[in-house]
């Protein structure tokens, strides 16, 4: 496997990766198994996210799936007994292996670029992590959400903990405890704020790119500072979150784009962002 700082290979087996118009699109591509997340897919996703974060031509990442499912969650036929299948390093030899597993999730706590998740269909288990950690989430009007862990004898761990921070706790608990026997429909997910927009299924990809384009019309460093201020601030008391946000604001005021924005406004022209 190539290093994350090298261009993404054409040999991905489980995902598709495309960069155009400053948008990196990562597509889960195992439709024959409802895009179940195998250890290989987890490794390829990790590589793709690192490549997008390192690529100066990428300002935003879109994650979606092929077929009728976004993802059915972890591939139960390939659940490893130890971390050795998922990691190239010896088992429990790195901090990452001691941390909560990410599987399909971008490294949202450490990356700077925003992530837009476009949920194209059934979204289960580990797929819910994309819904709760992406910065913008839209869904096809046919999408459905469920957490099947307890139905296959497993504890719903980080998935339910994250859901309970996004949904009312009683709704998150109901999803966790009913398992695969009850699904949350797209309209209900929208009404509860789990997703911010519903789109006809045949327009989902187009709409995702439209929204990515809207984000990319703004100053990219300001977008990243704003994203990190909100994302990191969620885990802090309000005062400390305010101080962190102001620190990011101060850093961005020292960039060329911070001068370009007001100048373009006064000159009544579109800004020319340099990302510096």
C-alpha positions as CSV (number, residue, x, y, z in Angstrom):
1,X,0.0,0.0,0.0
2,X,1.3,3.4,-0.9
3,X,2.0,6.1,1.7
4,X,-0.7,8.7,2.4
5,X,1.5,11.4,1.0
6,X,1.6,9.8,-2.4
7,X,-1.2,10.1,-5.0
8,X,-4.0,7.7,-4.3
9,X,-3.5,4.5,-6.4
10,X,-5.8,3.3,-9.1
11,X,-5.8,-0.1,-7.4
12,X,-8.3,0.5,-4.6
13,X,-10.4,-2.7,-4.4
14,X,-13.2,-1.5,-2.2
15,X,-13.6,2.2,-2.7
16,X,-13.6,4.8,-5.5
17,X,-11.6,8.0,-5.1
18,X,-11.9,11.1,-7.3
19,X,-10.6,14.6,-7.1
20,X,-12.2,17.4,-9.2
21,X,-13.0,21.1,-8.6
22,X,-11.3,20.9,-5.2
23,X,-13.6,18.2,-4.0
24,X,-12.4,14.7,-3.1
25,X,-15.2,12.1,-3.4
26,X,-14.7,8.9,-1.5
27,X,-17.2,6.3,-2.5
28,X,-17.8,3.0,-0.7
29,X,-17.9,0.4,-3.5
30,X,-18.9,-3.1,-2.4
31,X,-22.5,-2.9,-3.5
32,X,-22.8,-6.7,-3.7
33,X,-22.5,-6.8,0.2
34,X,-24.2,-3.5,0.9
35,X,-20.9,-1.8,1.2
36,X,-20.0,-3.8,4.3
37,X,-16.8,-2.5,5.9
38,X,-14.1,-5.1,5.6
39,X,-10.6,-4.7,7.1
40,X,-9.3,-4.0,3.6
41,X,-12.0,-1.2,3.1
42,X,-11.0,0.3,6.5
43,X,-7.4,0.4,5.4
44,X,-8.2,1.9,2.0
45,X,-10.5,4.5,3.5
46,X,-7.7,5.5,6.0
47,X,-5.4,6.0,3.1
48,X,-7.9,7.9,1.0
49,X,-8.7,10.3,3.9
50,X,-5.0,10.9,4.5
51,X,-4.5,11.6,0.8
52,X,-7.3,14.1,0.7
53,X,-6.1,15.9,3.9
54,X,-2.6,16.1,2.4
55,X,-3.6,17.2,-1.1
56,X,-3.5,21.0,-1.5
57,X,-6.0,20.7,-4.4
58,X,-8.6,19.3,-2.0
59,X,-10.7,21.7,0.0
60,X,-13.6,19.4,1.1
61,X,-14.2,15.7,1.2
62,X,-17.5,14.0,0.2
63,X,-18.2,10.5,1.3
64,X,-21.0,8.4,-0.2
65,X,-21.8,4.8,-1.4
66,X,-22.8,2.9,-4.4
67,X,-25.9,0.8,-4.8
68,X,-28.8,0.7,-2.4
69,X,-26.8,1.0,0.8
70,X,-24.5,3.6,2.2
71,X,-23.0,0.8,4.3
72,X,-24.4,-2.1,6.3
73,X,-21.7,-1.6,8.9
74,X,-18.8,-3.9,9.7
75,X,-18.5,-7.0,7.5
76,X,-19.4,-9.6,10.1
77,X,-17.8,-12.3,7.9
78,X,-14.5,-10.6,8.4
79,X,-14.6,-9.4,12.0
80,X,-11.0,-9.9,13.2
81,X,-10.1,-11.5,16.5
82,X,-7.3,-9.0,17.1
83,X,-6.2,-5.7,15.7
84,X,-3.5,-7.4,13.5
85,X,-5.9,-7.7,10.5
86,X,-6.7,-4.0,10.6
87,X,-3.2,-2.6,11.3
88,X,0.2,-3.2,9.7
89,X,1.9,-2.6,13.0
90,X,2.1,-5.2,15.8
91,X,-1.1,-5.5,17.8
92,X,-1.6,-2.7,20.4
93,X,1.8,-1.1,19.6
94,X,0.4,2.3,18.6
95,X,-1.9,4.9,20.2
96,X,-4.4,4.5,17.3
97,X,-5.0,0.8,18.2
98,X,-5.8,1.8,21.8
99,X,-8.2,4.5,20.7
100,X,-11.8,4.0,19.6
101,X,-11.8,2.3,16.2
102,X,-12.7,4.4,13.3
103,X,-13.4,1.8,10.6
104,X,-15.2,4.0,7.9
105,X,-14.8,7.3,9.8
106,X,-12.5,10.0,8.7
107,X,-10.0,11.1,11.5
108,X,-12.4,13.9,12.3
109,X,-10.6,15.0,15.5
110,X,-7.3,15.6,13.8
111,X,-8.1,16.5,10.1
112,X,-8.7,20.1,9.1
113,X,-10.8,19.8,6.0
114,X,-14.6,19.5,6.2
115,X,-16.4,16.3,5.4
116,X,-19.8,16.1,3.7
117,X,-21.6,12.7,4.0
118,X,-24.2,11.9,1.4
119,X,-26.2,8.9,2.7
120,X,-27.5,7.1,-0.4
121,X,-29.4,4.3,1.2
122,X,-29.4,1.9,4.2
123,X,-27.0,3.2,6.9
124,X,-26.1,0.8,9.7
125,X,-23.7,0.3,12.6
126,X,-20.3,1.8,11.8
127,X,-22.0,3.8,9.0
128,X,-23.7,5.9,11.7
129,X,-20.3,7.2,12.6
130,X,-20.2,9.1,9.4
131,X,-23.5,10.6,10.2
132,X,-22.5,11.7,13.7
133,X,-19.0,13.0,12.8
134,X,-19.4,14.5,9.3
135,X,-19.7,18.3,9.2
136,X,-22.6,18.3,6.8
137,X,-24.9,15.3,6.3
138,X,-27.5,15.0,3.6
139,X,-29.5,11.9,2.7
140,X,-31.6,10.4,-0.1
141,X,-35.3,10.5,0.8
142,X,-35.1,6.7,0.7
143,X,-32.4,6.4,3.3
144,X,-32.9,4.3,6.5
145,X,-30.9,4.2,9.7
146,X,-30.4,1.5,12.2
147,X,-27.9,0.1,14.7
148,X,-27.9,-3.7,14.6
149,X,-25.2,-4.5,17.2
150,X,-27.4,-6.0,19.9
151,X,-29.1,-8.1,17.3
152,X,-25.9,-10.0,16.6
153,X,-24.7,-10.2,20.2
154,X,-22.5,-7.1,20.3
155,X,-22.5,-4.0,22.4
156,X,-23.3,-0.9,20.6
157,X,-20.4,1.2,21.9
158,X,-19.1,4.4,20.3
159,X,-21.9,4.4,17.7
160,X,-24.6,4.8,20.4
161,X,-22.5,7.2,22.5
162,X,-22.1,9.4,19.5
163,X,-25.7,9.1,18.5
164,X,-26.7,10.2,22.0
165,X,-24.8,13.4,21.5
166,X,-26.6,14.2,18.2
167,X,-30.1,12.8,18.8
168,X,-32.3,13.1,21.9
169,X,-31.0,10.4,24.3
170,X,-34.3,8.5,24.3
171,X,-34.2,8.2,20.5
172,X,-30.6,7.1,20.5
173,X,-31.4,4.5,23.2
174,X,-34.4,3.2,21.3
175,X,-32.2,2.7,18.2
176,X,-29.5,1.0,20.2
177,X,-31.9,-1.3,22.0
178,X,-34.2,-2.3,19.2
179,X,-31.3,-3.2,17.0
180,X,-32.1,-4.4,13.5
181,X,-35.8,-4.8,14.3
182,X,-36.6,-1.1,13.9
183,X,-35.4,1.5,11.3
184,X,-35.4,5.2,11.5
185,X,-36.7,6.6,8.2
186,X,-35.2,9.5,6.2
187,X,-38.0,11.9,7.1
188,X,-37.8,11.1,10.8
189,X,-34.0,11.5,10.7
190,X,-34.4,14.9,9.1
191,X,-37.1,16.0,11.6
192,X,-34.8,15.0,14.5
193,X,-31.8,16.8,13.0
194,X,-29.7,13.8,12.2
195,X,-29.4,14.9,8.6
196,X,-29.7,18.5,7.4
197,X,-31.4,17.9,4.0
198,X,-33.3,15.2,2.1
199,X,-32.8,14.8,-1.6
200,X,-34.4,12.6,-4.2
201,X,-32.2,9.6,-4.6
202,X,-31.3,10.2,-8.2
203,X,-30.1,13.8,-7.3
204,X,-28.1,13.0,-4.2
205,X,-24.6,13.0,-5.9
206,X,-25.4,16.2,-7.8
207,X,-26.7,17.9,-4.6
208,X,-23.6,16.8,-2.6
209,X,-21.4,18.4,-5.2
210,X,-23.5,21.6,-5.2
211,X,-23.1,21.9,-1.4
212,X,-19.4,21.1,-1.6
213,X,-19.2,23.9,-4.2
214,X,-21.0,26.3,-1.8
215,X,-18.5,25.6,0.9
216,X,-15.6,26.0,-1.5
217,X,-16.7,29.5,-2.5
218,X,-15.6,30.6,1.0
219,X,-12.0,31.1,2.2
220,X,-10.6,27.6,2.8
221,X,-8.5,28.4,5.8
222,X,-11.4,30.3,7.4
223,X,-13.6,27.2,6.8
224,X,-11.1,24.9,8.4
225,X,-10.6,27.2,11.4
226,X,-14.3,27.4,11.9
227,X,-14.8,23.7,11.5
228,X,-12.1,22.9,14.1
229,X,-13.4,25.6,16.5
230,X,-16.8,24.0,16.5
231,X,-15.7,20.4,16.4
232,X,-13.0,20.7,19.2
233,X,-15.2,23.1,21.2
234,X,-17.9,20.5,21.6
235,X,-15.8,18.6,24.1
236,X,-14.9,21.7,26.1
237,X,-16.6,23.9,28.6
238,X,-18.0,27.0,27.0
239,X,-15.3,29.5,28.1
240,X,-12.4,27.3,27.0
241,X,-14.2,26.6,23.7
242,X,-14.5,30.4,23.2
243,X,-10.8,30.9,23.8
244,X,-9.9,28.1,21.4
245,X,-12.1,29.6,18.7
246,X,-10.6,33.0,19.2
247,X,-7.1,31.4,18.9
248,X,-8.1,30.0,15.5
249,X,-9.6,33.3,14.4
250,X,-6.4,35.1,15.3
251,X,-4.3,32.7,13.3
252,X,-6.4,33.1,10.2
253,X,-6.3,36.9,10.4
254,X,-2.5,36.6,9.5
255,X,-3.2,35.0,6.2
256,X,-3.3,36.5,2.7
257,X,-6.9,35.3,2.3
258,X,-7.9,37.4,5.4
259,X,-6.8,40.5,3.5
260,X,-8.3,39.3,0.2
261,X,-11.8,38.9,1.6
262,X,-12.4,42.5,2.7
263,X,-10.7,43.8,-0.4
264,X,-12.9,41.8,-2.7
265,X,-16.0,43.0,-0.8
266,X,-15.0,46.6,-1.0
267,X,-14.1,46.3,-4.7
268,X,-17.4,44.4,-5.4
269,X,-15.7,41.4,-7.0
270,X,-15.4,37.7,-6.3
271,X,-12.5,36.9,-4.0
272,X,-9.6,34.9,-5.3
273,X,-8.7,32.6,-2.5
274,X,-5.1,31.4,-2.3
275,X,-5.4,29.1,0.7
276,X,-2.5,30.9,2.4
